[in-house]
């Protein structure tokens, strides 16, 4: 994807008081920065707390986990980020690529997960993924874009960057007549996604007690519509 300047910066009403960044497609060389940025974004996320347990034991494993997630998106979809350094990212799986089969997980590095995460964390992760796959297949059986990860550095949150990281793929999905699907484990995110046209389809609880919300953005809905 070509880098396109977007209205984000001083005077735009949506900026973070720094130079205007570009939203661009990430590449392999960005993986280290992406892992670090997404680790900072998700360090207090309910799903990450559920999977990794005590905060003091999470950061190194979480950074590895987020790097592998971003690599998975590069292999089987698209990853959008800001001009360097990465301040956040959206990780997407392309239509028809949403099933996380073992061969693809291994290609992204998740075959190292038991060692890098610890067996208990890995087992919780797999239970969550199994629950997500059931929701995903039931709610979005037709071709669609899947928002796997959206995260913004804490110092840049609540200033419009998350929406900018969504816009290119939401626009592409609309033009192609495709829905967009996601899950979130943070209840306050539901209202954020609703502002971007997603509808809450199902609230559920995973084995072990993690609350999750599955959301779908209908085809043809204009970007910015709710």
ChimeraX attribute file (.defattr): number of C-alpha atoms within 10 A of each C-alpha:
attribute: neighborCount
match mode: 1-to-1
recipient: residues
	/A:1	10
	/A:2	8
	/A:3	12
	/A:4	11
	/A:5	11
	/A:6	12
	/A:7	16
	/A:8	22
	/A:9	18
	/A:10	13
	/A:11	10
	/A:12	12
	/A:13	11
	/A:14	16
	/A:15	19
	/A:16	20
	/A:17	13
	/A:18	9
	/A:19	10
	/A:20	17
	/A:21	23
	/A:22	19
	/A:23	26
	/A:24	20
	/A:25	18
	/A:26	25
	/A:27	15
	/A:28	11
	/A:29	8
	/A:30	17
	/A:31	19
	/A:32	16
	/A:33	17
	/A:34	33
	/A:35	24
	/A:36	21
	/A:37	23
	/A:38	28
	/A:39	27
	/A:40	22
	/A:41	21
	/A:42	22
	/A:43	18
	/A:44	12
	/A:45	14
	/A:46	17
	/A:47	20
	/A:48	20
	/A:49	17
	/A:50	18
	/A:51	22
	/A:52	23
	/A:53	13
	/A:54	11
	/A:55	11
	/A:56	8
	/A:57	11
	/A:58	17
	/A:59	17
	/A:60	13
	/A:61	18
	/A:62	24
	/A:63	22
	/A:64	21
	/A:65	22
	/A:66	22
	/A:67	24
	/A:68	24
	/A:69	23
	/A:70	31
	/A:71	27
	/A:72	25
	/A:73	24
	/A:74	21
	/A:75	16
	/A:76	19
	/A:77	21
	/A:78	22
	/A:79	27
	/A:80	27
	/A:81	28
	/A:82	22
	/A:83	16
	/A:84	13
	/A:85	12
	/A:86	23
	/A:87	24
	/A:88	29
	/A:89	30
	/A:90	27
	/A:91	26
	/A:92	28
	/A:93	24
	/A:94	19
	/A:95	17
	/A:96	14
	/A:97	18
	/A:98	21
	/A:99	11
	/A:100	14
	/A:101	9
	/A:102	11
	/A:103	11
	/A:104	16
	/A:105	17
	/A:106	14
	/A:107	13
	/A:108	20
	/A:109	17
	/A:110	22
	/A:111	14
	/A:112	16
	/A:113	20
	/A:114	13
	/A:115	11
	/A:116	16
	/A:117	22
	/A:118	13
	/A:119	12
	/A:120	12
	/A:121	20
	/A:122	19
	/A:123	15
	/A:124	18
	/A:125	19
	/A:126	12
	/A:127	16
	/A:128	21
	/A:129	14
	/A:130	15
	/A:131	16
	/A:132	19
	/A:133	15
	/A:134	10
	/A:135	21
	/A:136	20
	/A:137	12
	/A:138	10
	/A:139	15
	/A:140	18
	/A:141	10
	/A:142	12
	/A:143	15
	/A:144	24
	/A:145	27
	/A:146	24
	/A:147	24
	/A:148	20
	/A:149	20
	/A:150	22
	/A:151	22
	/A:152	25
	/A:153	19
	/A:154	15
	/A:155	11
	/A:156	16
	/A:157	15
	/A:158	14
	/A:159	16
	/A:160	17
	/A:161	25
	/A:162	21
	/A:163	19
	/A:164	20
	/A:165	24
	/A:166	21
	/A:167	15
	/A:168	16
	/A:169	22
	/A:170	26
	/A:171	17
	/A:172	14
	/A:173	24
	/A:174	18
	/A:175	13
	/A:176	12
	/A:177	15
	/A:178	21
	/A:179	22
	/A:180	25
	/A:181	24
	/A:182	23
	/A:183	23
	/A:184	22
	/A:185	20
	/A:186	14
	/A:187	13
	/A:188	9
	/A:189	13
	/A:190	18
	/A:191	13
	/A:192	14
	/A:193	21
	/A:194	16
	/A:195	14
	/A:196	19
	/A:197	21
	/A:198	23
	/A:199	18
	/A:200	17
	/A:201	14
	/A:202	13
	/A:203	15
	/A:204	15
	/A:205	13
	/A:206	15
	/A:207	12
	/A:208	11
	/A:209	10
	/A:210	16
	/A:211	16
	/A:212	21
	/A:213	20
	/A:214	22
	/A:215	25
	/A:216	24
	/A:217	25
	/A:218	18
	/A:219	16
	/A:220	16
	/A:221	20
	/A:222	15
	/A:223	17
	/A:224	12
	/A:225	10
	/A:226	13
